[in-house]
Amino acid sequence: MELPSICNIQSEGGKHVCRLKKALYSLKQSSGAWFERFTKSIKAFGYKQSNLDHTLFVKHNKGMITCLIMYIDDMILIGNDLKERSAL
């Protein structure tokens, strides 16, 4: 990686370091970072992550159930709790 020519910074040994402040879609880690953030958000709504399939989230509420499953950029939301589905 080279610094842009607009950066006229002098340092010892002529070596510079660039720091990435956010994940970009072209990085391999970006999908994992996105899913980790999504998981934290969905758990904040009271959903529990399945141990068998980490892309499956389930919420039980007074005999009602709502299930959410992720696949890449698609989401399927099913359940018998219409109020919860609408809220999510």
Steps between C-alpha positions, in 0.01 A plus 500: 500500500632845415398834642336740257735761354309772684643367828842662536582354839859426591573226754798303624608245244242627251237250618139596562205310642136548396225409743162374377223665701207288379438169326441518126286260299799376305672374816460138603425601860215738414225235488606362838511849650154576360351175631651556845341843516166363373511224764548753781209708370257210461589364845416844643144440371477183712586239238720203587757363258483129422802290596444264206462768231651836591294677233173399671350727768189408701277699735236345728238731649191377689449187291584682178815437297686704242795364299746693290765339281770674297665382181759739354282807438159332523285477812202273563266593784229254604285441806153521649558832683376758246572792735865394544548444127364846425718660768814334370 
